[in-house]
Amino acid sequence: MRKLTALAATTLLLAGCAAGKTAAPPPATLTVWADDSRAATLQRIAATFEKDRGVQVKIVQKAMGNLRDDFVSQAPSGQGPDVIVGPHDWLGKLVQNGVVAPLDLSAKAALFSKAAMAAMTYDGQTYGLPYAIESVAVLRNTKLVPTAPATFDELVARGKSLVKAGKSTYPVGLPVDPKAGSPFHLYALQTSFGSQVFGPGGELEIDNPGGLKFAAYLKRLAADKAVSTSLTGDIATNAFVKGETPFLVTGPWDAPALAKTGVPFAVDPVPPAGKEKARPFAGVQGFFVSAKSANPILANDFLVNYLATPQAQKALHAAGGRPPAMTSVREELAGDPVLAGFAEAAAEGVPTPNVPQMDAVWADWGLSQLAIITGQGDPAELTRKAAERIRAKIGS
């Protein structure tokens, strides 16, 4: 009987000990949304973070065209990621919807160019960690055109001459989306006529006198077959690779793939079509932390201590070809002529507006350009009507 009692007591004691033990909590998880051009590189950087911090990082590959809006719709319910990567001009909408958190970069801000930090600032608050600065430039086949044209008219003339001689098929590879136009690629030319999206007071200016001159010029380009709705981005890039066009207007995102083709090319700033300097849109790519993140301290740690490093910035540059926003890395890579060319082009640019109103500008602006290119009306009238529709939407 005593043996049974002792056995029962021992069993109860063991059971009590077992009940008192609790399973170790699972490691914290950080979710990052990125597009296909950056996901693999971020996974490699995240592996070090996982090892050092004992956490799990999930890199979720998303199509760039859907990433921002999916984030805005999912973040409020806590279903979205902790970190996203994207351009600075998303900031207005992200802040307006309350889905992005301010980022303390006081210890690292001096490592980046002032332009990059300014682009990641909205209403006096810094919201993003920059890693690249980009704009369009002109890629020139140096075998077909040894020296850079001084004006866009000269560029078109050289292209037409090569087409006439049977050495090219298209005078210029200037991509146009057949459904959305090409306001981003064409903006440098528009600014050379003294027209910009918004004026100093925030007023819409695409239909100012310079904007109307540009509209007339766009019609001329279409007549010269220097711009066409049949020349999409993919077709224009393939034409450049095959030597069917001496010029390609594109950004650094295409450079790594083009460098592997063996086509000899130089990178030049977009030359002016009007009397003023051509100033393309300049975009800053970077990382943003969700205001609804369950692990904000972890997310900030990942950005500040693992992505804001020369090693990470160099790896991201190698993956996408975009000029680094970190000053020391850009200087270290200054001997790369392609990088130097895109960096020079971006230095001439103006930041893409990051205000929420910009969302309402692109569609009508691009459609008016399509209408001009396809000869659907008077360029000035088409531009004015587009501006009226935009003003009705943004109240400007």
Protein Blocks (a to p, Z undefined) as FASTA:
>chain_A
ZZmmmmmmmmmmmmmmmmmpccddddddddddddfklmmmmmmmmmmmmmmnopacdddd
ddfklmmmmmmmmmmnopacfbdcddfklmmmmmmnopaccddfklmmmmpcfklmmmmp
gehiafbdcfbdcdddddddfklmmbacfbfklmmmmmmmmmmnopafbfbdcdddfklo
jmkmmmmmmmmnopafbdfkopafklgmklmmmmmmmmmmmmnopacfklcfklmmmmmm
nopafbdcddfklmmmmmmnopacdddddddfblbdcddddddddddddfkbcblmlmmm
mmmmmmmcfklmmmmmmmnopacfblklmmmmmmpmklmmmmmmmmmpccddfbfklmmm
mmmmmmmmmmmmnopacfklmmmmmmmmmmmmnoZZ
